[in-house]
Amino acid sequence: MVGNAAPMAAGDAVTSRYKTIFITERALFHQARAIASAPPELDIVMLRQPAPEELTPHYADAVYLISERSGAISAEMIRAMPNLKLILRLGSLTYDIDVEAARTAGVIVCYQPIVGVIRVAEHAILQMLALAKNLNDAQRIVYEARTDWGKSRRTDEDTFAYNWSSRQGINQLYERTVGLVGFGEIGAEVARRLSGWGCTLLYYKRRRLPEAVERELRLSYLQLDELVASADYLVNLLPYSPETDHAINAQTFASMKRGAFIVSVGSGSVIDEAALTEAVRSGRLGGAALDTYEYEPIEPHHPLLTLKDANLILTPHIAAGSYTAALEDRERREDYTAILCHLRGEPIPNRLA
């Protein structure tokens, strides 16, 4: 089977459609966008978290295999696809792909980072920094521009008024413990960006990562209750499911360090917002930063909105960027770049084998 990865003939790319198995964890809305953005050369078979018996009928004539974010691709799977040319992982975590088996079979393996995921990871770090610096309070006090702070003088190297309003609770992310709950592509991108920041990075997920991945990302695994009790910043990255509904609740907040922070770019309904409001109001938590909510758009009577002077960063579900249908279509089309390069006989980006 060595040599499978040869590019298609130029004429074939125009006259033929190549069967492409697309395995995803995402729901119907995102599946439809992915199919709509696919190149016309591809005949997409979209499968959401398929069981092995659902995959088997498609093996014989599959030319490309796209795996979105996760899902083991074993040597047995690769051997069962005699016409397979290329495996594309949408995302950056590739530990569950048998790259050596693909290399032996002459199958290309590559990955495509997800730009929206990276933007969410950046937003999570923004949230942590904003809480550390008590940003809402700092901005509010500047806009007050009060006259009782003393005479204002032009600054130079010896003339300035550091912390002229005597703000308290301004701190740092350096040397703090960040606990990531629900670890996937966003968690990996957060970990990469905090590498070298002097943070202790903890994570919890149902299926522990391989030790090699933990070493690469400088992560330590803890059971959920241990992680909650250890974190200075508890970062919710959980997707919604019946099992995660209000999974972060009053019991969670009671188990956290007094003065710790909670950050959320995961699904809104994962957090019991009434319990969170009380934990912030009582001073049990030092603050909270949310980008998603149980009801969206946020309701005018939301309890968090009553905490006018609290250390809160509330953003209107924008962590993934200023999405428009056109932007999502463009980024979805970019997901197929490696396959188009293969069809054209061009170098494959982010190639592993």
C-alpha positions as a LaTeX table, in Angstrom:
\begin{tabular}{lrrr}
\hline
Residue & $x$ (\AA) & $y$ (\AA) & $z$ (\AA) \\
\hline
Met1 & 0.00 & 0.00 & 0.00 \\
Val2 & 3.05 & 2.26 & 0.12 \\
Gly3 & 2.59 & 5.02 & $-2.43$ \\
Asn4 & $-1.12$ & 5.52 & $-1.68$ \\
Ala5 & $-0.52$ & 9.21 & $-1.06$ \\
Ala6 & 0.31 & 10.13 & $-4.62$ \\
Pro7 & $-1.60$ & 13.22 & $-5.77$ \\
Met8 & $-4.59$ & 12.90 & $-8.04$ \\
Ala9 & $-4.19$ & 13.51 & $-11.73$ \\
Ala10 & $-5.13$ & 17.04 & $-12.73$ \\
Gly11 & $-8.06$ & 15.85 & $-14.82$ \\
Asp12 & $-9.43$ & 13.68 & $-12.03$ \\
Ala13 & $-9.84$ & 16.70 & $-9.73$ \\
Val14 & $-12.30$ & 18.17 & $-12.22$ \\
Thr15 & $-14.22$ & 15.12 & $-13.41$ \\
Ser16 & $-14.33$ & 12.93 & $-10.28$ \\
Arg17 & $-15.73$ & 13.16 & $-6.76$ \\
Tyr18 & $-13.70$ & 11.58 & $-4.01$ \\
Lys19 & $-15.44$ & 9.86 & $-1.15$ \\
Thr20 & $-14.58$ & 11.62 & 2.11 \\
Ile21 & $-15.50$ & 10.28 & 5.54 \\
Phe22 & $-16.03$ & 13.23 & 7.89 \\
Ile23 & $-16.19$ & 12.25 & 11.58 \\
Thr24 & $-17.34$ & 14.97 & 13.96 \\
Glu25 & $-18.56$ & 15.54 & 17.52 \\
Arg26 & $-20.50$ & 18.64 & 16.54 \\
Ala27 & $-24.24$ & 19.13 & 16.16 \\
Leu28 & $-26.37$ & 19.43 & 13.01 \\
Phe29 & $-25.97$ & 23.21 & 12.55 \\
His30 & $-22.17$ & 22.93 & 12.31 \\
Gln31 & $-22.36$ & 19.75 & 10.24 \\
Ala32 & $-24.50$ & 21.52 & 7.65 \\
Arg33 & $-22.04$ & 24.43 & 7.43 \\
Ala34 & $-19.13$ & 22.05 & 6.96 \\
Ile35 & $-20.87$ & 20.19 & 4.14 \\
Ala36 & $-21.97$ & 23.42 & 2.43 \\
Ser37 & $-18.37$ & 24.67 & 2.44 \\
Ala38 & $-16.81$ & 21.49 & 1.07 \\
Pro39 & $-15.10$ & 21.59 & $-2.35$ \\
Pro40 & $-17.24$ & 20.15 & $-5.15$ \\
Glu41 & $-14.61$ & 17.47 & $-5.73$ \\
Leu42 & $-15.53$ & 15.77 & $-2.45$ \\
Asp43 & $-18.43$ & 13.41 & $-1.78$ \\
Ile44 & $-18.88$ & 13.94 & 1.98 \\
Val45 & $-20.23$ & 11.27 & 4.31 \\
Met46 & $-20.83$ & 13.08 & 7.62 \\
Leu47 & $-20.95$ & 10.92 & 10.75 \\
Arg48 & $-21.36$ & 12.17 & 14.31 \\
Gln49 & $-19.46$ & 10.07 & 16.88 \\
Pro50 & $-20.08$ & 6.91 & 14.83 \\
Ala51 & $-19.94$ & 3.41 & 16.22 \\
Pro52 & $-17.51$ & 1.08 & 14.37 \\
Glu53 & $-20.34$ & $-0.64$ & 12.52 \\
Glu54 & $-21.43$ & 2.74 & 11.08 \\
Leu55 & $-17.97$ & 3.38 & 9.68 \\
Thr56 & $-17.23$ & $-0.03$ & 8.19 \\
Pro57 & $-19.51$ & 0.24 & 5.10 \\
His58 & $-17.63$ & 3.36 & 3.96 \\
Tyr59 & $-14.07$ & 2.03 & 4.26 \\
Ala60 & $-13.65$ & 0.35 & 0.88 \\
Asp61 & $-13.89$ & 3.42 & $-1.33$ \\
Ala62 & $-12.88$ & 6.22 & 1.09 \\
Val63 & $-10.16$ & 8.44 & $-0.35$ \\
Tyr64 & $-9.99$ & 11.05 & 2.42 \\
Leu65 & $-10.72$ & 10.86 & 6.14 \\
Ile66 & $-11.47$ & 14.03 & 8.12 \\
Ser67 & $-11.60$ & 13.79 & 11.89 \\
Glu68 & $-12.90$ & 16.88 & 13.66 \\
Arg69 & $-11.21$ & 17.52 & 17.01 \\
Ser70 & $-11.00$ & 13.95 & 18.33 \\
Gly71 & $-11.65$ & 10.28 & 17.75 \\
Ala72 & $-9.08$ & 7.49 & 17.58 \\
Ile73 & $-7.84$ & 6.54 & 14.11 \\
Ser74 & $-6.21$ & 3.17 & 14.59 \\
Ala75 & $-3.91$ & 1.03 & 12.50 \\
Glu76 & $-6.84$ & $-1.35$ & 11.97 \\
Met77 & $-8.96$ & 1.46 & 10.52 \\
Ile78 & $-6.17$ & 2.58 & 8.21 \\
Arg79 & $-5.53$ & $-0.95$ & 6.95 \\
Ala80 & $-9.26$ & $-1.35$ & 6.25 \\
Met81 & $-9.24$ & 1.60 & 3.79 \\
Pro82 & $-7.27$ & 0.44 & 0.74 \\
Asn83 & $-7.89$ & 3.65 & $-1.24$ \\
Leu84 & $-7.17$ & 6.10 & 1.58 \\
Lys85 & $-4.82$ & 8.92 & 0.56 \\
Leu86 & $-4.92$ & 11.42 & 3.42 \\
Ile87 & $-6.07$ & 11.79 & 7.04 \\
Leu88 & $-6.90$ & 15.33 & 8.13 \\
Arg89 & $-7.41$ & 16.23 & 11.78 \\
Leu90 & $-9.36$ & 19.45 & 12.27 \\
Gly91 & $-7.71$ & 20.70 & 15.44 \\
Ser92 & $-4.22$ & 20.40 & 16.87 \\
Leu93 & $-4.42$ & 17.29 & 19.08 \\
Thr94 & $-3.26$ & 14.31 & 17.04 \\
Tyr95 & $-2.20$ & 11.86 & 19.77 \\
Asp96 & $-5.06$ & 9.45 & 18.96 \\
Ile97 & $-4.04$ & 8.99 & 15.32 \\
Asp98 & $-1.69$ & 6.06 & 14.59 \\
Val99 & 0.75 & 8.12 & 12.55 \\
Glu100 & 3.23 & 5.25 & 12.17 \\
Ala101 & 0.59 & 2.96 & 10.73 \\
Ala102 & $-0.38$ & 5.69 & 8.28 \\
Arg103 & 3.24 & 6.23 & 7.30 \\
Thr104 & 3.69 & 2.50 & 6.70 \\
Ala105 & 0.56 & 2.51 & 4.53 \\
Gly106 & 1.74 & 5.53 & 2.55 \\
Val107 & $-1.12$ & 7.67 & 3.87 \\
Ile108 & $-0.54$ & 11.36 & 4.56 \\
Val109 & $-1.46$ & 12.63 & 8.03 \\
Cys110 & $-1.89$ & 16.36 & 8.69 \\
Tyr111 & $-3.81$ & 18.73 & 10.90 \\
Gln112 & $-5.56$ & 22.08 & 10.56 \\
Pro113 & $-5.67$ & 24.42 & 13.59 \\
Ile114 & $-9.15$ & 25.80 & 14.29 \\
Val115 & $-8.97$ & 29.59 & 14.28 \\
Gly116 & $-12.22$ & 30.04 & 16.21 \\
Val117 & $-10.91$ & 27.74 & 18.94 \\
Ile118 & $-7.74$ & 29.81 & 19.21 \\
Arg119 & $-9.81$ & 32.98 & 19.59 \\
Val120 & $-11.78$ & 31.35 & 22.42 \\
Ala121 & $-8.54$ & 30.36 & 24.16 \\
Glu122 & $-7.29$ & 33.95 & 23.87 \\
His123 & $-10.55$ & 35.17 & 25.37 \\
Ala124 & $-10.20$ & 32.82 & 28.35 \\
Ile125 & $-6.76$ & 34.26 & 29.07 \\
Leu126 & $-8.16$ & 37.79 & 28.71 \\
Gln127 & $-10.81$ & 36.86 & 31.29 \\
Met128 & $-8.20$ & 35.57 & 33.73 \\
Leu129 & $-6.03$ & 38.66 & 33.36 \\
Ala130 & $-9.01$ & 41.00 & 33.71 \\
Leu131 & $-10.03$ & 39.31 & 36.95 \\
Ala132 & $-6.46$ & 39.39 & 38.27 \\
Lys133 & $-6.29$ & 43.15 & 37.61 \\
Asn134 & $-9.89$ & 43.81 & 38.78 \\
Leu135 & $-10.34$ & 45.53 & 35.43 \\
Asn136 & $-13.98$ & 46.55 & 35.79 \\
Asp137 & $-13.28$ & 48.44 & 38.99 \\
Ala138 & $-10.14$ & 50.02 & 37.53 \\
Gln139 & $-12.01$ & 51.29 & 34.47 \\
Arg140 & $-14.95$ & 52.51 & 36.52 \\
Ile141 & $-12.77$ & 54.55 & 38.87 \\
Val142 & $-10.90$ & 56.27 & 36.02 \\
Tyr143 & $-14.18$ & 57.38 & 34.44 \\
Glu144 & $-15.23$ & 58.94 & 37.74 \\
Ala145 & $-12.32$ & 61.44 & 37.46 \\
Arg146 & $-12.91$ & 62.65 & 40.99 \\
Thr147 & $-11.40$ & 65.81 & 42.41 \\
Asp148 & $-10.65$ & 64.39 & 45.86 \\
Trp149 & $-7.68$ & 62.35 & 44.60 \\
Gly150 & $-5.39$ & 65.36 & 44.94 \\
Lys151 & $-3.94$ & 67.90 & 42.57 \\
Ser152 & $-3.19$ & 66.61 & 39.09 \\
Arg153 & 0.37 & 67.27 & 37.89 \\
Arg154 & 2.12 & 66.63 & 34.60 \\
Thr155 & 4.11 & 63.39 & 34.85 \\
Asp156 & 7.82 & 62.87 & 34.29 \\
Glu157 & 10.28 & 60.28 & 35.57 \\
Asp158 & 9.97 & 61.56 & 39.13 \\
Thr159 & 6.41 & 62.86 & 39.09 \\
Phe160 & 3.50 & 60.43 & 38.97 \\
Ala161 & 0.62 & 59.25 & 41.12 \\
Tyr162 & 0.79 & 55.49 & 41.28 \\
Asn163 & $-2.55$ & 53.90 & 42.26 \\
Trp164 & $-3.98$ & 57.35 & 42.99 \\
Ser165 & $-7.38$ & 55.92 & 43.95 \\
Ser166 & $-5.95$ & 53.28 & 46.35 \\
Arg167 & $-7.40$ & 50.29 & 44.50 \\
Gln168 & $-7.12$ & 46.93 & 46.27 \\
Gly169 & $-7.11$ & 43.35 & 45.01 \\
Ile170 & $-4.89$ & 43.96 & 41.98 \\
Asn171 & $-2.79$ & 40.87 & 41.39 \\
Gln172 & $-1.24$ & 38.65 & 38.72 \\
Leu173 & $-1.66$ & 35.43 & 36.77 \\
Tyr174 & 2.00 & 34.52 & 37.30 \\
Glu175 & 2.52 & 31.66 & 39.77 \\
Arg176 & $-1.21$ & 30.97 & 39.99 \\
Thr177 & $-2.86$ & 27.58 & 39.55 \\
Val178 & $-5.20$ & 27.29 & 36.56 \\
Gly179 & $-7.63$ & 24.37 & 36.54 \\
Leu180 & $-9.13$ & 23.46 & 33.17 \\
Val181 & $-12.39$ & 21.50 & 33.39 \\
Gly182 & $-13.31$ & 19.74 & 30.17 \\
Phe183 & $-10.14$ & 19.46 & 28.14 \\
Gly184 & $-10.16$ & 19.44 & 24.35 \\
Glu185 & $-8.91$ & 21.75 & 21.63 \\
Ile186 & $-9.66$ & 24.95 & 23.57 \\
Gly187 & $-7.89$ & 23.58 & 26.64 \\
Ala188 & $-4.85$ & 22.68 & 24.56 \\
Glu189 & $-4.69$ & 26.17 & 23.06 \\
Val190 & $-5.04$ & 27.78 & 26.52 \\
Ala191 & $-2.24$ & 25.56 & 27.82 \\
Arg192 & 0.03 & 26.43 & 24.89 \\
Arg193 & $-0.51$ & 30.14 & 25.42 \\
Leu194 & 0.15 & 29.95 & 29.16 \\
Ser195 & 3.30 & 27.91 & 28.68 \\
Gly196 & 6.13 & 30.00 & 30.10 \\
Trp197 & 3.82 & 32.23 & 32.13 \\
Gly198 & 4.85 & 30.55 & 35.37 \\
Cys199 & 1.40 & 29.04 & 35.98 \\
Thr200 & 0.64 & 25.59 & 37.33 \\
Leu201 & $-1.71$ & 23.98 & 34.81 \\
Leu202 & $-4.16$ & 21.32 & 35.97 \\
Tyr203 & $-6.83$ & 19.61 & 33.92 \\
Tyr204 & $-9.68$ & 17.17 & 34.26 \\
Lys205 & $-11.45$ & 15.20 & 31.54 \\
Arg206 & $-13.23$ & 11.87 & 31.51 \\
Arg207 & $-10.47$ & 10.16 & 29.54 \\
Arg208 & $-7.01$ & 11.15 & 30.66 \\
Leu209 & $-4.53$ & 12.31 & 28.02 \\
Pro210 & $-1.40$ & 10.25 & 27.27 \\
Glu211 & 1.59 & 11.16 & 29.42 \\
Ala212 & 3.47 & 12.43 & 26.37 \\
Val213 & 0.73 & 14.99 & 25.69 \\
Glu214 & 0.69 & 16.05 & 29.34 \\
Arg215 & 4.45 & 16.62 & 29.19 \\
Glu216 & 4.21 & 18.56 & 25.93 \\
Leu217 & 1.50 & 20.87 & 27.30 \\
Arg218 & 2.98 & 21.01 & 30.83 \\
Leu219 & $-0.22$ & 19.70 & 32.36 \\
Ser220 & $-0.98$ & 17.73 & 35.51 \\
Tyr221 & $-4.08$ & 15.57 & 35.75 \\
Leu222 & $-6.31$ & 15.65 & 38.84 \\
Gln223 & $-9.68$ & 14.22 & 39.67 \\
Leu224 & $-12.38$ & 16.88 & 39.51 \\
Asp225 & $-12.81$ & 17.41 & 43.25 \\
Glu226 & $-9.05$ & 17.78 & 43.75 \\
Leu227 & $-8.77$ & 20.20 & 40.85 \\
Val228 & $-11.63$ & 22.36 & 42.11 \\
Ala229 & $-10.03$ & 22.61 & 45.55 \\
Ser230 & $-6.59$ & 23.46 & 44.10 \\
Ala231 & $-7.36$ & 26.06 & 41.43 \\
Asp232 & $-6.92$ & 29.81 & 41.78 \\
Tyr233 & $-8.72$ & 30.05 & 38.41 \\
Leu234 & $-11.32$ & 27.43 & 37.57 \\
Val235 & $-11.86$ & 27.49 & 33.80 \\
Asn236 & $-15.08$ & 25.95 & 32.47 \\
Leu237 & $-14.61$ & 24.46 & 29.01 \\
Leu238 & $-17.39$ & 21.87 & 29.25 \\
Pro239 & $-19.87$ & 21.40 & 26.40 \\
Tyr240 & $-23.53$ & 21.06 & 27.24 \\
Ser241 & $-25.11$ & 17.65 & 27.78 \\
Pro242 & $-27.67$ & 16.29 & 30.26 \\
Glu243 & $-24.70$ & 15.16 & 32.38 \\
Thr244 & $-23.12$ & 18.65 & 32.48 \\
Asp245 & $-26.35$ & 20.61 & 33.11 \\
His246 & $-25.54$ & 22.79 & 36.17 \\
Ala247 & $-22.48$ & 20.61 & 36.78 \\
Ile248 & $-20.74$ & 23.69 & 38.21 \\
Asn249 & $-22.94$ & 24.64 & 41.12 \\
Ala250 & $-23.12$ & 25.69 & 44.77 \\
Gln251 & $-21.21$ & 22.59 & 45.85 \\
Thr252 & $-18.44$ & 23.45 & 43.40 \\
Phe253 & $-18.16$ & 27.02 & 44.67 \\
Ala254 & $-18.13$ & 25.86 & 48.29 \\
Ser255 & $-15.22$ & 23.53 & 47.47 \\
Met256 & $-13.10$ & 26.22 & 45.81 \\
Lys257 & $-10.42$ & 28.25 & 47.56 \\
Arg258 & $-11.84$ & 31.33 & 49.19 \\
Gly259 & $-11.18$ & 34.26 & 46.81 \\
Ala260 & $-10.61$ & 32.02 & 43.77 \\
Phe261 & $-12.01$ & 32.99 & 40.37 \\
Ile262 & $-14.21$ & 31.19 & 37.88 \\
Val263 & $-13.85$ & 31.72 & 34.14 \\
Ser264 & $-16.25$ & 30.28 & 31.57 \\
Val265 & $-16.12$ & 29.97 & 27.80 \\
Gly266 & $-17.85$ & 26.59 & 27.90 \\
Ser267 & $-21.57$ & 26.08 & 27.50 \\
Gly268 & $-23.68$ & 28.52 & 29.49 \\
Ser269 & $-26.10$ & 26.05 & 31.08 \\
Val270 & $-23.21$ & 24.17 & 32.67 \\
Ile271 & $-23.08$ & 26.82 & 35.44 \\
Asp272 & $-25.77$ & 27.40 & 38.07 \\
Glu273 & $-25.79$ & 31.18 & 37.74 \\
Ala274 & $-27.92$ & 31.83 & 40.82 \\
Ala275 & $-25.42$ & 29.90 & 42.94 \\
Leu276 & $-22.55$ & 31.72 & 41.23 \\
Thr277 & $-24.15$ & 35.09 & 42.01 \\
Glu278 & $-24.38$ & 34.20 & 45.68 \\
Ala279 & $-20.80$ & 32.92 & 45.78 \\
Val280 & $-19.53$ & 36.23 & 44.35 \\
Arg281 & $-21.88$ & 38.38 & 46.48 \\
Ser282 & $-20.80$ & 36.62 & 49.69 \\
Gly283 & $-17.10$ & 36.99 & 48.89 \\
Arg284 & $-16.65$ & 33.22 & 48.67 \\
Leu285 & $-15.29$ & 33.79 & 45.16 \\
Gly286 & $-13.04$ & 36.69 & 44.23 \\
Gly287 & $-14.86$ & 37.21 & 40.95 \\
Ala288 & $-16.16$ & 35.60 & 37.78 \\
Ala289 & $-15.85$ & 36.03 & 34.02 \\
Leu290 & $-18.53$ & 34.62 & 31.72 \\
Asp291 & $-18.97$ & 34.75 & 27.97 \\
Thr292 & $-21.91$ & 32.34 & 27.79 \\
Tyr293 & $-25.15$ & 32.18 & 29.77 \\
Glu294 & $-28.02$ & 29.83 & 30.53 \\
Tyr295 & $-30.39$ & 32.13 & 28.60 \\
Glu296 & $-29.10$ & 34.18 & 25.67 \\
Pro297 & $-29.24$ & 37.07 & 25.03 \\
Ile298 & $-28.74$ & 37.76 & 28.71 \\
Glu299 & $-31.98$ & 38.69 & 30.46 \\
Pro300 & $-32.34$ & 42.19 & 32.00 \\
His301 & $-33.12$ & 40.68 & 35.41 \\
His302 & $-30.11$ & 38.32 & 35.43 \\
Pro303 & $-28.86$ & 38.10 & 39.04 \\
Leu304 & $-25.23$ & 38.76 & 38.13 \\
Leu305 & $-26.23$ & 42.18 & 36.77 \\
Thr306 & $-27.21$ & 43.22 & 40.28 \\
Leu307 & $-23.59$ & 42.94 & 41.48 \\
Lys308 & $-22.60$ & 46.43 & 40.38 \\
Asp309 & $-19.33$ & 46.64 & 42.32 \\
Ala310 & $-18.20$ & 43.02 & 42.01 \\
Asn311 & $-15.13$ & 41.79 & 40.14 \\
Leu312 & $-17.07$ & 40.60 & 37.11 \\
Ile313 & $-16.21$ & 40.37 & 33.42 \\
Leu314 & $-19.37$ & 39.67 & 31.42 \\
Thr315 & $-19.11$ & 39.56 & 27.63 \\
Pro316 & $-21.93$ & 38.91 & 25.12 \\
His317 & $-20.90$ & 35.46 & 23.79 \\
Ile318 & $-18.11$ & 36.80 & 21.57 \\
Ala319 & $-15.13$ & 34.63 & 22.54 \\
Ala320 & $-14.95$ & 32.97 & 19.12 \\
Gly321 & $-14.85$ & 36.35 & 17.37 \\
Ser322 & $-17.20$ & 38.56 & 15.38 \\
Tyr323 & $-18.77$ & 35.70 & 13.50 \\
Thr324 & $-20.82$ & 36.24 & 10.39 \\
Ala325 & $-22.10$ & 33.59 & 8.05 \\
Ala326 & $-19.56$ & 34.74 & 5.46 \\
Leu327 & $-16.65$ & 34.47 & 7.91 \\
Glu328 & $-17.71$ & 31.03 & 9.09 \\
Asp329 & $-18.09$ & 29.85 & 5.49 \\
Arg330 & $-14.60$ & 31.13 & 4.67 \\
Glu331 & $-13.03$ & 29.46 & 7.69 \\
Arg332 & $-14.92$ & 26.27 & 6.96 \\
Arg333 & $-13.59$ & 26.30 & 3.40 \\
Glu334 & $-10.07$ & 26.69 & 4.81 \\
Asp335 & $-10.60$ & 23.42 & 6.70 \\
Tyr336 & $-10.26$ & 21.63 & 3.37 \\
Thr337 & $-6.98$ & 23.30 & 2.39 \\
Ala338 & $-4.83$ & 20.19 & 2.87 \\
Ile339 & $-7.11$ & 18.05 & 0.71 \\
Leu340 & $-7.17$ & 20.66 & $-2.05$ \\
Cys341 & $-3.37$ & 20.83 & $-1.89$ \\
His342 & $-3.24$ & 17.06 & $-2.29$ \\
Leu343 & $-5.56$ & 17.16 & $-5.28$ \\
Arg344 & $-3.33$ & 19.81 & $-6.90$ \\
Gly345 & $-0.07$ & 18.05 & $-6.07$ \\
Glu346 & 1.02 & 20.93 & $-3.80$ \\
Pro347 & 2.86 & 20.70 & $-0.44$ \\
Ile348 & 0.61 & 19.66 & 2.44 \\
Pro349 & 0.51 & 22.12 & 5.37 \\
Asn350 & 0.99 & 20.88 & 8.94 \\
Arg351 & 2.05 & 17.45 & 7.75 \\
Leu352 & 2.93 & 14.72 & 10.27 \\
Ala353 & 3.45 & 11.78 & 7.89 \\
\hline
\end{tabular}
